[in-house]
Amino acid sequence: MGLPLEGQKILQPKQVEENLKGIVYKKEKTYDVRWHENGFALAYNSGKIVSYDRTNYYMFELGYTKDHRERRINRNLSFGLFNSSRSFAFGKINSLINIRAGVGKKSYKSEKAKRRGIAVGYNVQAGPSLAVLKPYYLELIYVLDAGASEVELRSEKYSEENAEKFLSDDVYGSSGFFRGLNEVSFTPGLQARAGLLFSMGAFDKYAKALEVGVAGDLFIKKIDILAESENIKNKPYFIKFYMKLEFGVRSN
């Protein structure tokens, strides 16, 4: 007697879509702090998550840059009962504040970008840059009566008239960062950046990333930070290595 044959079911393994997008969120808003050998910067980024491996974004940044040749001095002097000298950067004539904006792209090259874990990729960004130069004021010592040892402190910025005294031992100390804010000047330019990106949970709700790379600013003329001499010349560009920490949130 023949036995009835039952229909056989063949189980196929579930196919994994190779182009799995894995998008849970569509927008990304982050803040970051960036350190480089000559200063630091704070930025706000607004991005659109295009796919699991790419995010396009806009960036606005405010930073501070010093010349790598600056050297600080504190002469530990006192004038009167409560006025003690501040440290100052010898030869500095301007402080440089950076305002930057740009468009960028994050691209992940690690499969971890689709899931939880550390996704590895790169970040490139470019746009306009504005150098804001604020005069650097010093407290200079003027002798009024040598016989009576009578002196006076005068807060002055660098000029051709006081250049010799500004670069001499007649400096008491710095006048403070906020002195001269109403005398700023502006120089436009361009900026660009490229870095290696390490993102923790590339598409979790909360964005967390570390980035290391190189950045540069190029201006239409040289940026005068230090008083020039035979050995010191100012330049219109800055190139530096940086490290950046980024934190934020993703949403729909």
KATAPE-V716861 format. One record per pair of residues at least 6 apart in sequence whose ideal C-beta (glycine too) atoms are under 8 Angstrom apart, sorted by the first residue. I is the first residue (numbers start at 1). GAP is how many residues later the second one is. D is the distance in Angstrom with one decimal. If there is no record, write none. Layout:
i=I gap=GAP d=D
i=I gap=GAP d=D
This chain:
i=20 gap=32 d=6.9
i=20 gap=94 d=5.8
i=21 gap=30 d=5.6
i=21 gap=31 d=5.2
i=22 gap=30 d=4.3
i=22 gap=91 d=7.8
i=22 gap=92 d=4.4
i=22 gap=93 d=7.3
i=22 gap=181 d=6.4
i=23 gap=26 d=6.0
i=23 gap=28 d=6.8
i=23 gap=29 d=6.3
i=23 gap=180 d=6.9
i=24 gap=179 d=5.8
i=24 gap=226 d=7.8
i=25 gap=24 d=6.0
i=25 gap=178 d=6.3
i=25 gap=180 d=7.0
i=25 gap=225 d=3.7
i=25 gap=226 d=5.8
i=25 gap=227 d=5.9
i=26 gap=22 d=6.8
i=26 gap=23 d=5.4
i=26 gap=225 d=7.6
i=26 gap=226 d=5.2
i=27 gap=19 d=7.8
i=27 gap=20 d=6.9
i=27 gap=21 d=6.3
i=27 gap=22 d=6.8
i=27 gap=223 d=6.5
i=27 gap=224 d=5.1
i=27 gap=225 d=6.9
i=28 gap=17 d=7.5
i=28 gap=18 d=7.7
i=28 gap=19 d=4.0
i=28 gap=20 d=7.6
i=28 gap=21 d=5.9
i=28 gap=27 d=5.9
i=28 gap=29 d=7.0
i=28 gap=179 d=5.9
i=28 gap=220 d=6.4
i=28 gap=221 d=7.8
i=28 gap=222 d=4.9
i=29 gap=15 d=7.8
i=29 gap=16 d=7.1
i=29 gap=17 d=5.5
i=29 gap=18 d=7.3
i=29 gap=219 d=5.3
i=29 gap=220 d=6.1
i=29 gap=221 d=7.9
i=29 gap=222 d=7.6
i=30 gap=14 d=7.7
i=30 gap=15 d=4.7
i=30 gap=17 d=7.4
i=30 gap=177 d=5.1
i=30 gap=179 d=7.9
i=30 gap=216 d=5.1
i=30 gap=217 d=6.3
i=30 gap=218 d=2.8
i=30 gap=219 d=7.7
i=31 gap=11 d=7.3
i=31 gap=12 d=6.9
i=31 gap=13 d=5.8
i=31 gap=14 d=7.4
i=31 gap=215 d=7.3
i=31 gap=216 d=6.0
i=31 gap=217 d=6.0
i=32 gap=10 d=7.4
i=32 gap=11 d=5.0
i=32 gap=13 d=6.8
i=32 gap=179 d=8.0
i=32 gap=212 d=5.3
i=32 gap=213 d=6.3
i=32 gap=214 d=3.9
i=32 gap=215 d=7.2
i=33 gap=7 d=6.9
i=33 gap=8 d=7.5
i=33 gap=9 d=5.7
i=33 gap=10 d=8.0
i=33 gap=211 d=7.0
i=33 gap=212 d=5.6
i=34 gap=6 d=6.5
i=34 gap=7 d=4.6
i=34 gap=8 d=7.7
i=34 gap=9 d=6.8
i=34 gap=27 d=7.7
i=34 gap=29 d=7.4
i=34 gap=181 d=8.0
i=34 gap=208 d=5.3
i=34 gap=209 d=7.2
i=34 gap=210 d=4.1
i=35 gap=207 d=6.4
i=35 gap=208 d=5.4
i=35 gap=209 d=7.6
i=36 gap=179 d=6.9
i=36 gap=204 d=4.1
i=36 gap=205 d=6.4
i=36 gap=206 d=4.1
i=36 gap=207 d=7.8
i=37 gap=31 d=6.7
i=37 gap=203 d=5.6
i=37 gap=204 d=6.5
i=38 gap=27 d=5.4
i=38 gap=28 d=5.3
i=38 gap=29 d=7.1
i=38 gap=30 d=5.4
i=38 gap=200 d=7.2
i=38 gap=202 d=5.7
i=39 gap=24 d=6.2
i=39 gap=25 d=4.7
i=39 gap=26 d=4.3
i=39 gap=27 d=5.6
i=40 gap=23 d=6.3
i=40 gap=24 d=6.1
i=41 gap=20 d=5.1
i=41 gap=21 d=6.6
i=41 gap=22 d=2.9
i=41 gap=23 d=7.4
i=41 gap=57 d=6.6
i=41 gap=59 d=7.5
i=42 gap=19 d=6.9
i=42 gap=20 d=5.6
i=42 gap=21 d=7.1
i=43 gap=16 d=5.7
i=43 gap=17 d=6.5
i=43 gap=18 d=3.8
i=43 gap=19 d=7.6
i=43 gap=57 d=7.8
i=44 gap=15 d=7.3
i=44 gap=16 d=5.2
i=44 gap=17 d=7.8
i=45 gap=12 d=5.0
i=45 gap=13 d=7.1
i=45 gap=14 d=5.0
i=45 gap=59 d=7.8
i=45 gap=201 d=7.5
i=45 gap=203 d=7.2
i=46 gap=11 d=6.2
i=46 gap=12 d=5.1
i=47 gap=8 d=4.8
i=47 gap=9 d=6.3
i=47 gap=10 d=3.2
i=47 gap=11 d=7.5
i=47 gap=59 d=7.5
i=48 gap=7 d=6.9
i=48 gap=8 d=5.3
i=48 gap=9 d=7.2
i=49 gap=6 d=5.1
i=49 gap=154 d=7.1
i=49 gap=201 d=7.0
i=50 gap=6 d=5.9
i=52 gap=56 d=7.4
i=52 gap=61 d=5.5
i=52 gap=62 d=5.2
i=52 gap=150 d=7.6
i=52 gap=151 d=6.8
i=53 gap=54 d=6.1
i=53 gap=55 d=4.6
i=53 gap=56 d=7.4
i=53 gap=60 d=5.4
i=53 gap=68 d=7.4
i=54 gap=51 d=6.6
i=54 gap=52 d=6.9
i=54 gap=53 d=5.4
i=54 gap=54 d=7.5
i=55 gap=50 d=7.2
i=55 gap=51 d=4.4
i=56 gap=47 d=7.4
i=56 gap=48 d=7.4
i=56 gap=49 d=5.5
i=57 gap=46 d=7.3
i=57 gap=47 d=5.3
i=57 gap=48 d=7.5
i=57 gap=49 d=7.1
i=57 gap=68 d=8.0
i=58 gap=43 d=7.6
i=58 gap=44 d=7.4
i=58 gap=45 d=5.8
i=58 gap=46 d=7.8
i=59 gap=41 d=7.4
i=59 gap=42 d=6.6
i=59 gap=43 d=4.8
i=59 gap=44 d=7.4
i=59 gap=45 d=5.9
i=59 gap=66 d=5.9
i=59 gap=68 d=7.3
i=60 gap=40 d=7.4
i=60 gap=41 d=5.2
i=61 gap=37 d=7.3
i=61 gap=38 d=7.4
i=61 gap=39 d=4.3
i=61 gap=40 d=7.4
i=61 gap=41 d=7.9
i=62 gap=35 d=7.4
i=62 gap=36 d=7.1
i=62 gap=37 d=6.0
i=62 gap=38 d=7.9
i=63 gap=34 d=7.3
i=63 gap=35 d=4.0
i=63 gap=37 d=6.9
i=64 gap=31 d=7.6
i=64 gap=32 d=7.1
i=64 gap=33 d=5.9
i=64 gap=34 d=6.9
i=65 gap=31 d=4.7
i=65 gap=33 d=5.7
i=65 gap=152 d=7.9
i=65 gap=173 d=6.2
i=66 gap=23 d=7.4
i=66 gap=29 d=7.9
i=66 gap=30 d=7.1
i=66 gap=159 d=7.1
i=67 gap=25 d=7.5
i=67 gap=158 d=4.4
i=67 gap=159 d=5.4
i=67 gap=167 d=7.9
i=69 gap=157 d=6.5
i=69 gap=163 d=6.5
i=70 gap=19 d=4.5
i=70 gap=20 d=7.8
i=70 gap=21 d=7.7
i=70 gap=22 d=6.0
i=70 gap=155 d=7.7
i=70 gap=156 d=7.1
i=71 gap=18 d=6.9
i=71 gap=19 d=5.8
i=72 gap=15 d=5.0
i=72 gap=16 d=6.9
i=72 gap=17 d=5.5
i=72 gap=18 d=7.7
i=73 gap=14 d=6.4
i=73 gap=15 d=6.1
i=73 gap=16 d=7.8
i=73 gap=17 d=5.3
i=73 gap=98 d=7.9
i=74 gap=11 d=6.9
i=74 gap=12 d=7.5
i=74 gap=13 d=3.8
i=74 gap=14 d=7.8
i=74 gap=99 d=7.4
i=75 gap=10 d=5.6
i=75 gap=96 d=7.5
i=75 gap=97 d=7.3
i=75 gap=98 d=6.8
i=76 gap=8 d=7.7
i=76 gap=9 d=6.5
i=77 gap=7 d=7.3
i=77 gap=8 d=4.2
i=77 gap=95 d=5.8
i=77 gap=96 d=7.0
i=78 gap=6 d=5.0
i=78 gap=7 d=7.1
i=79 gap=6 d=7.5
i=79 gap=72 d=8.0
i=79 gap=74 d=5.9
i=79 gap=93 d=6.7
i=83 gap=70 d=7.9
i=85 gap=54 d=7.4
i=85 gap=87 d=5.2
i=85 gap=88 d=3.5
i=86 gap=53 d=7.9
i=86 gap=87 d=4.1
i=86 gap=88 d=4.3
i=86 gap=89 d=7.9
i=86 gap=90 d=6.9
i=87 gap=86 d=6.8
i=87 gap=87 d=6.6
i=88 gap=50 d=5.9
i=88 gap=83 d=6.4
i=88 gap=85 d=5.4
i=88 gap=86 d=3.9
i=89 gap=47 d=7.4
i=89 gap=85 d=7.8
i=90 gap=77 d=7.6
i=90 gap=81 d=7.7
i=91 gap=76 d=6.2
i=91 gap=135 d=4.9
i=91 gap=136 d=5.0
i=91 gap=141 d=7.1
i=92 gap=44 d=4.8
i=92 gap=133 d=6.5
i=92 gap=134 d=5.9
i=92 gap=135 d=7.8
i=93 gap=42 d=7.3
i=93 gap=43 d=5.5
i=93 gap=64 d=7.3
i=93 gap=65 d=3.9
i=93 gap=73 d=7.8
i=93 gap=131 d=6.2
i=93 gap=132 d=7.1
i=93 gap=133 d=6.5
i=93 gap=134 d=5.2
i=94 gap=39 d=4.5
i=94 gap=40 d=6.4
i=94 gap=41 d=6.1
i=94 gap=42 d=5.6
i=94 gap=129 d=7.8
i=94 gap=130 d=5.6
i=94 gap=131 d=5.5
i=95 gap=38 d=7.3
i=95 gap=39 d=4.6
i=95 gap=40 d=8.0
i=95 gap=41 d=5.5
i=95 gap=82 d=7.1
i=95 gap=130 d=7.8
i=96 gap=35 d=6.0
i=96 gap=36 d=7.3
i=96 gap=37 d=6.1
i=96 gap=127 d=6.1
i=96 gap=129 d=5.7
i=97 gap=34 d=7.8
i=97 gap=35 d=4.1
i=97 gap=36 d=7.9
i=97 gap=37 d=6.6
i=97 gap=87 d=7.8
i=98 gap=31 d=6.6
i=98 gap=32 d=7.3
i=98 gap=33 d=6.6
i=98 gap=34 d=7.3
i=98 gap=119 d=7.0
i=99 gap=30 d=7.4
i=99 gap=31 d=4.3
i=99 gap=33 d=6.3
i=100 gap=27 d=6.7
i=100 gap=28 d=7.3
i=100 gap=29 d=4.9
i=100 gap=30 d=7.4
i=100 gap=91 d=5.1
i=100 gap=117 d=7.8
i=101 gap=26 d=4.9
i=101 gap=27 d=5.7
i=102 gap=23 d=4.8
i=102 gap=24 d=5.4
i=102 gap=25 d=2.7
i=102 gap=26 d=7.4
i=102 gap=89 d=6.7
i=102 gap=90 d=7.9
i=102 gap=91 d=7.8
i=103 gap=22 d=7.0
i=103 gap=23 d=7.1
i=103 gap=24 d=6.1
i=104 gap=19 d=6.4
i=104 gap=20 d=6.0
i=104 gap=21 d=3.1
i=104 gap=22 d=7.4
i=104 gap=89 d=7.8
i=105 gap=18 d=7.4
i=105 gap=19 d=5.8
i=105 gap=20 d=7.6
i=106 gap=15 d=6.2
i=106 gap=16 d=7.6
i=106 gap=17 d=5.0
i=106 gap=91 d=6.1
i=106 gap=93 d=7.8
i=107 gap=14 d=5.1
i=107 gap=15 d=5.7
i=107 gap=16 d=7.8
i=108 gap=11 d=4.6
i=108 gap=12 d=7.0
i=108 gap=13 d=3.7
i=108 gap=89 d=7.6
i=108 gap=91 d=7.0
i=108 gap=94 d=5.9
i=109 gap=11 d=6.1
i=109 gap=12 d=5.1
i=109 gap=13 d=7.3
i=110 gap=8 d=7.5
i=110 gap=9 d=4.8
i=110 gap=10 d=4.2
i=110 gap=11 d=6.7
i=112 gap=6 d=5.8
i=112 gap=7 d=4.6
i=112 gap=8 d=7.3
i=112 gap=90 d=7.1
i=113 gap=6 d=3.9
i=113 gap=8 d=7.0
i=113 gap=86 d=7.6
i=113 gap=89 d=4.6
i=113 gap=90 d=7.5
i=116 gap=85 d=5.2
i=116 gap=88 d=6.8
i=117 gap=83 d=8.0
i=117 gap=84 d=7.1
i=118 gap=80 d=5.7
i=118 gap=81 d=6.9
i=118 gap=82 d=5.7
i=119 gap=78 d=7.9
i=119 gap=79 d=7.6
i=119 gap=80 d=4.6
i=119 gap=83 d=3.9
i=120 gap=76 d=7.5
i=120 gap=77 d=7.1
i=120 gap=78 d=6.0
i=120 gap=79 d=8.0
i=121 gap=75 d=8.0
i=121 gap=76 d=4.7
i=121 gap=78 d=7.1
i=122 gap=72 d=7.0
i=122 gap=73 d=6.8
i=122 gap=74 d=6.0
i=122 gap=75 d=5.8
i=123 gap=70 d=7.6
i=123 gap=71 d=7.3
i=123 gap=72 d=4.9
i=123 gap=73 d=8.0
i=123 gap=74 d=4.7
i=123 gap=88 d=5.9
i=123 gap=90 d=7.2
i=124 gap=68 d=7.9
i=124 gap=69 d=7.1
i=124 gap=70 d=5.0
i=124 gap=71 d=7.9
i=125 gap=67 d=7.0
i=125 gap=68 d=4.9
i=125 gap=69 d=7.9
i=126 gap=64 d=7.3
i=126 gap=65 d=6.9
i=126 gap=66 d=4.1
i=126 gap=67 d=7.3
i=127 gap=63 d=7.4
i=127 gap=64 d=6.4
i=127 gap=65 d=8.0
i=128 gap=60 d=6.8
i=128 gap=61 d=7.4
i=128 gap=62 d=6.3
i=128 gap=63 d=7.2
i=129 gap=59 d=7.4
i=129 gap=60 d=4.6
i=129 gap=61 d=5.8
i=129 gap=62 d=3.7
i=129 gap=88 d=4.9
i=129 gap=89 d=7.7
i=129 gap=90 d=7.2
i=130 gap=56 d=6.0
i=130 gap=57 d=7.4
i=130 gap=58 d=5.7
i=130 gap=59 d=7.3
i=131 gap=55 d=7.0
i=131 gap=56 d=4.3
i=131 gap=57 d=7.7
i=131 gap=58 d=6.5
i=131 gap=86 d=7.5
i=131 gap=88 d=5.5
i=131 gap=92 d=5.4
i=132 gap=52 d=5.3
i=132 gap=53 d=7.7
i=132 gap=54 d=5.9
i=133 gap=51 d=6.4
i=133 gap=52 d=4.9
i=133 gap=53 d=7.6
i=133 gap=54 d=6.9
i=133 gap=90 d=6.9
i=133 gap=91 d=7.1
i=134 gap=46 d=5.1
i=134 gap=47 d=6.1
i=134 gap=49 d=7.0
i=134 gap=50 d=5.0
i=135 gap=22 d=3.9
i=135 gap=23 d=7.3
i=135 gap=45 d=4.0
i=135 gap=48 d=5.2
i=136 gap=21 d=6.6
i=136 gap=22 d=7.0
i=136 gap=38 d=7.9
i=136 gap=44 d=7.1
i=137 gap=18 d=5.2
i=137 gap=19 d=6.5
i=137 gap=20 d=5.2
i=137 gap=37 d=7.4
i=137 gap=38 d=3.7
i=137 gap=39 d=7.5
i=137 gap=42 d=4.2
i=137 gap=43 d=5.3
i=138 gap=17 d=7.3
i=138 gap=18 d=6.5
i=138 gap=19 d=7.8
i=138 gap=28 d=6.4
i=138 gap=33 d=5.3
i=138 gap=34 d=7.5
i=138 gap=35 d=7.2
i=138 gap=36 d=6.2
i=138 gap=37 d=6.1
i=139 gap=14 d=4.8
i=139 gap=15 d=7.3
i=139 gap=16 d=5.7
i=139 gap=32 d=7.3
i=139 gap=33 d=4.1
i=139 gap=34 d=5.3
i=139 gap=35 d=7.2
i=139 gap=36 d=5.6
i=140 gap=13 d=7.1
i=140 gap=14 d=5.3
i=140 gap=15 d=7.8
i=140 gap=16 d=5.4
i=140 gap=22 d=6.9
i=140 gap=25 d=5.5
i=140 gap=26 d=6.9
i=140 gap=30 d=5.7
i=140 gap=31 d=6.2
i=140 gap=32 d=6.8
i=141 gap=10 d=5.6
i=141 gap=11 d=7.8
i=141 gap=12 d=6.4
i=141 gap=29 d=4.6
i=141 gap=30 d=7.4
i=141 gap=31 d=5.3
i=142 gap=9 d=6.5
i=142 gap=10 d=4.8
i=142 gap=11 d=7.6
i=142 gap=12 d=5.8
i=142 gap=28 d=7.8
i=143 gap=7 d=7.3
i=143 gap=8 d=5.3
i=144 gap=6 d=4.5
i=144 gap=7 d=6.4
i=144 gap=8 d=5.5
i=153 gap=19 d=5.6
i=155 gap=20 d=4.4
i=155 gap=24 d=6.3
i=156 gap=6 d=5.6
i=156 gap=10 d=7.3
i=157 gap=23 d=6.3
i=157 gap=26 d=7.6
i=158 gap=8 d=5.1
i=158 gap=69 d=6.2
i=159 gap=7 d=7.9
i=163 gap=64 d=7.0
i=165 gap=6 d=7.9
i=166 gap=61 d=7.3
i=167 gap=60 d=6.2
i=187 gap=32 d=5.0
i=187 gap=33 d=6.4
i=187 gap=34 d=6.1
i=187 gap=36 d=6.4
i=188 gap=31 d=7.0
i=188 gap=32 d=6.1
i=189 gap=28 d=5.9
i=189 gap=29 d=5.3
i=189 gap=30 d=3.5
i=189 gap=31 d=6.0
i=189 gap=47 d=7.6
i=190 gap=27 d=7.4
i=190 gap=28 d=5.3
i=191 gap=24 d=7.1
i=191 gap=25 d=6.7
i=191 gap=26 d=4.7
i=191 gap=27 d=7.5
i=192 gap=23 d=7.2
i=192 gap=24 d=5.8
i=193 gap=20 d=6.3
i=193 gap=21 d=7.4
i=193 gap=22 d=4.1
i=193 gap=23 d=7.6
i=193 gap=49 d=7.7
i=194 gap=19 d=5.3
i=194 gap=20 d=6.3
i=194 gap=21 d=8.0
i=195 gap=16 d=4.4
i=195 gap=17 d=5.9
i=195 gap=18 d=2.5
i=195 gap=19 d=7.4
i=195 gap=47 d=7.4
i=195 gap=49 d=7.0
i=196 gap=15 d=6.8
i=196 gap=16 d=5.6
i=196 gap=17 d=6.1
i=197 gap=12 d=6.1
i=197 gap=13 d=7.8
i=197 gap=14 d=5.0
i=198 gap=11 d=6.4
i=198 gap=12 d=4.7
i=198 gap=13 d=7.2
i=199 gap=8 d=7.4
i=199 gap=9 d=7.2
i=199 gap=10 d=4.3
i=200 gap=8 d=4.3
i=200 gap=9 d=6.7
i=201 gap=7 d=6.8
i=203 gap=47 d=6.8
i=204 gap=46 d=7.4
i=205 gap=44 d=6.4
i=205 gap=45 d=5.7
i=205 gap=46 d=7.9
i=206 gap=41 d=7.6
i=206 gap=42 d=7.4
i=206 gap=43 d=5.8
i=206 gap=44 d=7.5
i=207 gap=39 d=6.5
i=207 gap=40 d=6.5
i=207 gap=41 d=4.2
i=207 gap=42 d=6.6
i=207 gap=43 d=6.0
i=208 gap=38 d=7.3
i=208 gap=39 d=6.0
i=209 gap=35 d=8.0
i=209 gap=36 d=7.6
i=209 gap=37 d=4.4
i=210 gap=33 d=7.5
i=210 gap=34 d=7.3
i=210 gap=35 d=6.2
i=210 gap=36 d=7.7
i=211 gap=31 d=8.0
i=211 gap=32 d=7.2
i=211 gap=33 d=4.3
i=211 gap=35 d=6.8
i=212 gap=29 d=7.5
i=212 gap=30 d=7.1
i=212 gap=31 d=5.2
i=212 gap=32 d=7.5
i=213 gap=28 d=7.3
i=213 gap=29 d=6.2
i=213 gap=31 d=7.9
i=214 gap=25 d=6.9
i=214 gap=26 d=7.2
i=214 gap=27 d=5.5
i=214 gap=28 d=7.2
i=215 gap=24 d=7.5
i=215 gap=25 d=6.0
i=215 gap=26 d=8.0
i=215 gap=27 d=5.4
i=216 gap=21 d=6.6
i=216 gap=22 d=6.6
i=216 gap=23 d=4.5
i=216 gap=24 d=7.6
i=217 gap=20 d=6.5
i=217 gap=21 d=4.8
i=218 gap=18 d=6.6
i=218 gap=19 d=4.7
i=219 gap=17 d=4.7
i=219 gap=18 d=7.0
i=220 gap=16 d=7.1
i=221 gap=15 d=5.7
i=222 gap=12 d=4.6
i=222 gap=13 d=5.6
i=222 gap=14 d=4.6
i=223 gap=11 d=6.0
i=223 gap=12 d=7.2
i=223 gap=13 d=6.4
i=223 gap=15 d=7.8
i=224 gap=10 d=5.0
i=225 gap=9 d=6.2
i=226 gap=6 d=5.4
i=226 gap=8 d=6.5
i=228 gap=6 d=6.1
